[in-house]
């Protein structure tokens, strides 16, 4: 099965904002970015089924690409950043010293009140394990950078050790075989 994962476009929050599970707006450049992503997807269609994170930034891109009714899947949400959500990373560092440990070991430690990368990976892997049992040949998933990283590891595009070097740009596309 070919699985095409599409990362949402740029977001409309100040640079340096931690936003994980927060349902935030897209940037003012959304229409231009979405048009580019839609054009790139033309070469990968048709899709047997389309899934999306329930967060607006993913659903909005799905709709702009012609998929106004994707199947919404909570396991495709970005990493839950807990107490750090919607705060500037610089402000968090002044109030929660745990973030300094997290910066040094973000592949294992949880955000305060949130998830760790292994928790995110497990929920994405659980979804992909279930998807493998379906009879689809070509699937599209509109999601987030963290989800695409997890899927890239799952699909053996890269190893966990260099996962974040492979972060797909906003509006970008990654394809795996499962």
Backbone bond lengths (Angstrom), bond angles and torsions (degrees), N, CA, C in turn:
res aa  C-N    CA-C-N  psi(-1)  N-CA   C-N-CA  omega(-1)  CA-C   N-CA-C  phi
1 X - - - 1.448 - - 1.527 108.63 -
2 X 1.323 115.72 133.12 1.462 120.47 174.76 1.522 107.91 -93.33
3 X 1.331 115.74 129.82 1.463 121.62 178.97 1.522 107.80 -119.89
4 X 1.317 115.78 118.63 1.457 122.44 177.98 1.510 108.23 -101.86
5 X 1.325 115.46 119.93 1.465 121.45 -179.75 1.516 109.05 -107.29
6 X 1.322 116.21 132.11 1.450 122.56 -175.94 1.524 108.36 -120.17
7 X 1.329 115.61 123.02 1.467 119.72 178.62 1.525 109.51 -83.67
8 X 1.321 116.71 140.50 1.467 121.23 177.69 1.530 110.60 -56.62
9 X 1.302 115.92 163.25 1.463 122.44 179.32 1.536 110.25 -78.33
10 X 1.323 116.11 -179.03 1.467 121.01 -179.80 1.524 110.76 -57.23
11 X 1.320 114.10 151.89 1.460 120.17 -176.45 1.526 111.70 -104.04
12 X 1.325 114.71 156.76 1.462 121.79 -177.80 1.516 113.12 -98.35
13 X 1.333 116.28 54.79 1.468 121.56 174.90 1.527 107.79 -129.27
14 X 1.326 117.71 158.52 1.469 119.23 179.29 1.527 111.93 -59.11
15 X 1.321 115.74 143.95 1.462 121.46 177.09 1.529 108.88 -56.38
16 X 1.338 115.90 138.37 1.455 120.09 -179.94 1.513 114.23 90.00
17 X 1.343 116.90 5.50 1.460 121.38 178.55 1.522 109.83 -85.99
18 X 1.313 116.21 134.85 1.462 122.93 175.40 1.527 106.78 -87.91
19 X 1.339 118.11 120.49 1.462 117.94 -173.75 1.516 116.21 -131.21
20 X 1.290 123.46 -9.76 1.461 125.68 174.68 1.515 118.17 15.59
21 X 1.337 117.27 -101.95 1.465 122.52 -176.73 1.516 113.86 -81.86
22 X 1.314 118.21 -7.98 1.463 120.27 -177.85 1.531 109.67 -64.29
23 X 1.317 115.08 140.63 1.456 120.65 -179.97 1.520 108.45 -91.17
24 X 1.314 116.01 92.82 1.457 122.80 -171.26 1.534 111.24 -105.92
25 X 1.326 116.67 162.43 1.470 119.17 178.64 1.527 111.81 -76.74
26 X 1.315 114.81 163.05 1.460 120.81 173.15 1.529 108.35 -86.52
27 X 1.330 116.10 163.26 1.467 121.40 179.74 1.528 110.87 -69.88
28 X 1.325 114.84 163.89 1.469 120.90 179.11 1.520 112.18 -62.83
29 X 1.314 117.62 -19.70 1.468 122.50 -179.60 1.530 112.31 -85.84
30 X 1.332 117.22 11.72 1.462 121.28 -173.74 1.523 113.18 -53.08
31 X 1.323 118.75 -49.39 1.468 120.91 -173.87 1.531 111.24 -60.66
32 X 1.323 117.51 -41.61 1.463 120.50 179.38 1.536 110.78 -67.51
33 X 1.332 115.50 -44.78 1.462 119.59 -179.85 1.535 111.18 -64.30
34 X 1.323 116.27 -43.33 1.464 120.68 -179.16 1.527 111.18 -63.04
35 X 1.335 117.38 -37.96 1.469 121.02 179.05 1.530 110.74 -62.19
36 X 1.333 117.13 -38.93 1.468 120.83 178.69 1.525 110.31 -66.65
37 X 1.330 116.55 -44.21 1.464 120.58 179.51 1.533 110.29 -63.82
38 X 1.314 116.71 -43.48 1.470 120.56 179.70 1.522 110.56 -59.72
39 X 1.313 117.55 -41.56 1.462 121.33 179.62 1.536 110.95 -62.99
40 X 1.324 116.71 -42.39 1.468 120.84 178.84 1.530 111.29 -64.05
41 X 1.333 116.93 -34.57 1.468 120.74 -179.09 1.525 112.74 -70.38
42 X 1.319 117.70 -23.21 1.462 121.13 -178.73 1.529 111.83 -55.13
43 X 1.329 116.24 -33.56 1.466 120.79 -177.57 1.524 112.89 -79.81
44 X 1.313 117.27 -7.84 1.467 121.31 -176.09 1.524 112.75 -109.73
45 X 1.328 117.31 -6.81 1.459 122.46 -178.23 1.527 110.55 -80.90
46 X 1.329 116.67 167.69 1.460 128.58 1.27 1.535 111.52 -85.44
47 X 1.321 115.31 153.33 1.455 121.27 177.17 1.524 109.39 -97.94
48 X 1.324 116.07 139.50 1.464 121.07 177.15 1.523 110.92 -72.33
49 X 1.326 115.74 -32.74 1.456 121.81 -178.63 1.518 108.38 -156.76
50 X 1.335 116.59 151.62 1.462 121.87 -179.76 1.528 108.48 -127.72
51 X 1.322 114.94 128.91 1.463 122.84 176.42 1.518 108.77 -113.56
52 X 1.339 115.22 158.80 1.457 120.19 175.53 1.517 110.18 -149.94
53 X 1.313 114.41 150.04 1.456 120.33 164.78 1.528 106.43 -60.00
54 X 1.326 118.27 148.56 1.462 118.89 177.25 1.531 113.80 -75.29
55 X 1.322 117.89 -8.84 1.460 119.80 -179.17 1.529 110.49 -70.35
56 X 1.316 115.97 141.08 1.464 122.87 -172.79 1.518 113.29 -53.23
57 X 1.316 118.34 -41.41 1.471 119.96 -175.55 1.522 112.45 -61.99
58 X 1.332 117.78 -30.37 1.465 121.21 176.36 1.534 110.57 -81.94
59 X 1.324 116.80 -45.97 1.469 120.60 -179.08 1.525 111.97 -62.14
60 X 1.332 116.39 -37.40 1.462 120.21 -179.06 1.530 110.50 -65.51
61 X 1.330 117.13 -40.19 1.462 119.40 177.71 1.527 110.13 -67.60
62 X 1.324 117.55 -40.36 1.467 120.22 177.25 1.533 109.91 -56.72
63 X 1.323 116.85 -47.02 1.470 120.77 -179.58 1.525 111.30 -63.19
64 X 1.330 117.05 -41.93 1.472 120.46 -179.89 1.523 111.63 -65.51
65 X 1.328 116.36 -23.90 1.468 120.73 178.94 1.527 111.68 -91.99
66 X 1.335 117.38 6.10 1.456 121.71 175.48 1.509 115.33 100.51
67 X 1.332 117.73 11.15 1.474 121.67 -177.69 1.521 109.23 -121.81
68 X 1.328 115.64 78.62 1.463 120.39 -174.80 1.524 113.44 -77.47
69 X 1.324 118.08 -13.09 1.459 120.75 -179.33 1.524 112.24 -129.73
70 X 1.332 117.89 57.30 1.470 118.20 177.77 1.528 109.90 -69.54
71 X 1.300 116.03 161.99 1.460 120.16 173.34 1.520 107.30 -77.16
72 X 1.330 116.33 121.55 1.462 120.68 -178.06 1.520 109.78 -84.07
73 X 1.322 115.04 133.24 1.472 121.07 -174.67 1.530 108.83 -134.61
74 X 1.338 115.88 114.74 1.470 120.99 -178.82 1.516 113.52 -61.42
75 X 1.318 118.17 -28.85 1.463 120.28 -179.33 1.528 112.13 -69.29
76 X 1.323 117.33 -8.31 1.466 121.98 178.89 1.530 112.65 -96.41
77 X 1.334 117.01 7.39 1.461 120.51 175.64 1.524 110.11 -69.56
78 X 1.322 115.28 158.87 1.467 121.74 175.20 1.528 109.15 -67.26
79 X 1.324 117.06 170.76 1.462 121.49 178.03 1.523 110.09 -61.00
80 X 1.322 115.80 135.86 1.455 121.54 176.84 1.529 108.00 -76.16
81 X 1.323 116.11 116.11 1.463 121.17 -177.91 1.527 112.66 -94.37
82 X 1.323 117.25 11.42 1.463 122.73 169.98 1.516 114.63 53.28
83 X 1.341 115.10 -126.76 1.466 121.76 -175.76 1.521 112.88 -65.54
84 X 1.313 117.16 -14.64 1.462 121.06 -176.99 1.524 112.98 -88.29
85 X 1.326 117.09 -9.69 1.469 121.20 -176.78 1.531 111.41 -55.13
86 X 1.320 115.09 133.59 1.461 125.85 174.34 1.532 113.19 64.05
87 X 1.318 115.39 25.05 1.456 120.40 174.76 1.522 107.95 -117.83
88 X 1.307 116.79 153.06 1.453 120.99 176.24 1.528 108.87 -73.78
89 X 1.320 115.91 137.03 1.464 119.73 -179.94 1.524 111.49 -55.19
90 X 1.324 117.95 -38.78 1.468 120.85 179.52 1.527 111.26 -62.21
91 X 1.337 117.28 -39.36 1.465 120.70 178.34 1.528 110.94 -69.14
92 X 1.316 116.62 -39.04 1.461 120.62 178.80 1.527 109.75 -59.55
93 X 1.321 116.29 -44.00 1.468 120.99 -178.29 1.528 111.67 -61.16
94 X 1.328 117.44 -29.74 1.466 121.07 178.95 1.522 112.69 -76.70
95 X 1.345 117.34 -21.71 1.457 120.70 -173.79 1.521 114.61 -114.87
96 X 1.320 117.88 -22.61 1.465 121.50 -177.46 1.525 109.23 -131.24
97 X 1.332 116.79 95.95 1.463 119.42 -177.26 1.528 113.68 -62.55
98 X 1.331 118.27 -15.20 1.472 121.29 177.93 1.527 111.72 -60.53
99 X 1.327 116.48 -28.39 1.464 118.07 -178.50 1.530 111.36 -63.10
100 X 1.319 117.81 -28.38 1.470 120.23 178.68 1.528 110.25 -67.11
101 X 1.333 116.97 -39.55 1.471 120.59 173.78 1.519 110.05 -65.14
102 X 1.335 115.93 -41.54 1.471 121.02 -179.67 1.528 110.32 -61.78
103 X 1.324 117.73 -42.75 1.468 120.35 177.01 1.525 111.17 -55.60
104 X 1.317 117.22 -37.08 1.467 122.00 -178.20 1.523 113.44 -80.73
105 X 1.329 117.38 -17.53 1.466 120.23 -177.29 1.532 111.57 -149.72
106 X 1.333 116.42 48.86 1.473 121.17 -177.31 1.525 113.26 -66.44
107 X 1.315 117.30 -13.17 1.467 119.41 177.77 1.535 111.71 -79.58
108 X 1.333 117.28 -8.58 1.465 119.52 -177.75 1.528 113.94 -131.06
109 X 1.312 118.16 -34.73 1.464 121.09 -174.63 1.525 111.58 -84.92
110 X 1.327 115.72 149.36 1.462 121.53 176.78 1.517 110.14 -85.12
111 X 1.322 115.36 148.26 1.457 119.90 166.79 1.527 106.33 -66.39
112 X 1.313 118.04 148.66 1.460 120.62 179.97 1.533 109.71 -56.89
113 X 1.319 116.08 118.77 1.462 121.09 -179.49 1.518 113.84 74.93
114 X 1.334 117.48 8.53 1.464 120.28 -176.87 1.514 112.54 -126.51
115 X 1.319 115.19 -149.16 1.456 122.39 -175.76 1.521 111.58 -104.59
116 X 1.318 114.65 164.35 1.458 122.80 169.15 1.528 107.90 -104.18
117 X 1.326 115.88 166.35 1.463 119.23 176.34 1.532 111.59 -59.78
118 X 1.362 120.10 -42.14 1.468 118.72 177.66 1.532 113.60 -59.01
119 X 1.327 117.75 -33.49 1.473 120.10 177.36 1.524 109.68 -68.13
120 X 1.338 116.67 -46.01 1.468 120.73 176.91 1.525 110.03 -58.70
121 X 1.321 116.77 -48.24 1.468 120.36 -178.79 1.527 110.38 -58.34
122 X 1.320 117.94 -44.02 1.466 120.60 -176.75 1.520 111.67 -63.34
123 X 1.336 117.97 -40.47 1.473 118.22 -179.49 1.516 111.44 -70.47
124 X 1.340 118.10 -36.17 1.473 120.72 176.43 1.534 109.48 -67.70
125 X 1.332 117.01 -43.65 1.472 120.89 179.11 1.527 110.74 -62.87
126 X 1.326 117.61 -39.56 1.471 120.62 177.48 1.526 110.48 -59.77
127 X 1.336 116.25 -43.39 1.459 120.06 178.03 1.528 110.72 -62.88
128 X 1.321 117.36 -47.42 1.468 120.68 -178.78 1.528 111.54 -66.06
129 X 1.332 117.90 -35.20 1.473 120.72 174.85 1.522 110.75 -59.85
130 X 1.327 116.60 -43.94 1.479 120.58 177.91 1.532 110.51 -66.00
131 X 1.319 116.53 -40.49 1.461 120.58 -179.03 1.523 111.42 -62.29
132 X 1.332 116.82 -36.72 1.477 121.12 179.94 1.521 112.26 -58.39
133 X 1.324 116.88 -28.47 1.466 121.16 -178.07 1.528 113.00 -80.88
134 X 1.305 116.73 -3.98 1.474 120.69 179.67 1.530 108.80 -90.46
135 X 1.318 116.40 165.94 1.464 120.65 -175.27 1.532 113.74 -94.44
136 X 1.320 117.92 13.41 1.460 120.66 -179.74 1.521 111.15 -68.94
137 X 1.311 115.27 151.07 1.467 121.64 176.45 1.529 111.95 -106.58
138 X 1.348 116.75 -30.70 1.465 121.33 -174.65 1.529 109.13 -142.83
139 X 1.328 115.65 112.61 1.464 122.40 -173.17 1.525 109.42 -120.73
140 X 1.329 116.60 142.15 1.468 121.82 173.11 1.521 108.98 -113.92
141 X 1.340 115.09 141.90 1.465 121.52 178.31 1.528 107.96 -134.66
142 X 1.328 116.22 122.06 1.462 122.20 175.59 1.522 107.57 -98.01
143 X 1.340 116.30 119.45 1.459 118.53 -172.34 1.523 111.57 -152.15
144 X 1.319 116.34 -141.88 1.467 124.47 -167.71 1.520 110.88 -131.69
145 X 1.330 115.43 164.70 1.455 121.06 -178.33 1.518 113.56 -54.70
146 X 1.325 117.65 -45.94 1.460 120.81 179.53 1.513 112.58 -62.43
147 X 1.313 116.66 -38.56 1.470 121.38 178.54 1.523 109.92 -66.25
148 X 1.337 116.89 -42.71 1.467 119.84 178.47 1.523 111.58 -64.34
149 X 1.326 117.48 -36.89 1.461 120.05 176.00 1.529 109.94 -62.48
150 X 1.322 116.48 -46.84 1.471 120.25 179.11 1.528 110.97 -60.45
151 X 1.313 117.05 -44.16 1.467 120.62 179.76 1.520 110.94 -65.16
152 X 1.326 117.01 -36.75 1.467 120.18 177.78 1.519 112.06 -63.93
153 X 1.328 116.65 -39.04 1.469 120.58 175.22 1.526 109.47 -66.56
154 X 1.325 115.82 -47.32 1.467 121.87 -179.62 1.533 110.65 -58.01
155 X 1.329 116.32 -42.21 1.462 121.71 -178.16 1.519 113.78 -84.96
156 X 1.324 116.40 6.18 1.468 123.53 176.49 1.533 113.33 62.29
157 X 1.342 116.04 31.80 1.466 119.79 174.14 1.524 110.38 -75.04
158 X 1.332 115.80 -30.81 1.457 122.35 179.73 1.526 108.39 -158.71
159 X 1.316 115.27 168.79 1.466 120.83 -178.53 1.522 110.52 -93.86
160 X 1.319 114.76 157.46 1.463 121.33 179.40 1.531 111.09 -54.81
161 X 1.324 117.47 -36.72 1.465 122.12 -175.29 1.529 112.91 -62.26
162 X 1.324 118.01 -29.26 1.460 119.56 179.09 1.531 111.77 -120.84
163 X 1.321 115.20 26.58 1.466 120.61 -174.43 1.525 112.78 -58.25
164 X 1.329 117.55 -46.70 1.456 119.13 -173.71 1.525 113.08 -74.54
165 X 1.321 117.41 -10.27 1.468 120.87 171.51 1.533 109.69 -74.20
166 X 1.330 116.53 -12.58 1.464 122.23 -176.82 1.525 112.77 -110.05
167 X 1.322 116.67 20.72 1.459 120.41 178.90 1.527 109.54 -63.80
168 X 1.313 115.80 124.49 1.466 122.95 -179.91 1.532 109.18 -75.35
169 X 1.326 116.95 139.70 1.462 121.95 178.29 1.530 111.01 -62.40
170 X 1.330 115.32 160.38 1.466 120.82 173.89 1.527 109.38 -54.49
171 X 1.328 116.28 134.19 1.460 121.17 -179.48 1.519 113.54 76.60
172 X 1.336 116.55 2.55 1.455 121.36 -177.60 1.521 112.95 -82.25
173 X 1.328 114.75 170.11 1.466 122.17 -173.82 1.519 109.66 -129.71
174 X 1.319 114.70 139.85 1.483 122.76 175.84 1.523 107.17 -131.48
175 X 1.319 117.04 138.51 1.464 120.62 179.01 1.521 109.87 -122.63
176 X 1.336 114.72 132.98 1.462 120.72 176.12 1.521 109.14 -126.13
177 X 1.302 115.76 162.00 1.464 122.57 172.65 1.521 107.23 -112.79
178 X 1.323 116.32 131.59 1.469 119.43 176.34 1.512 110.22 -128.18
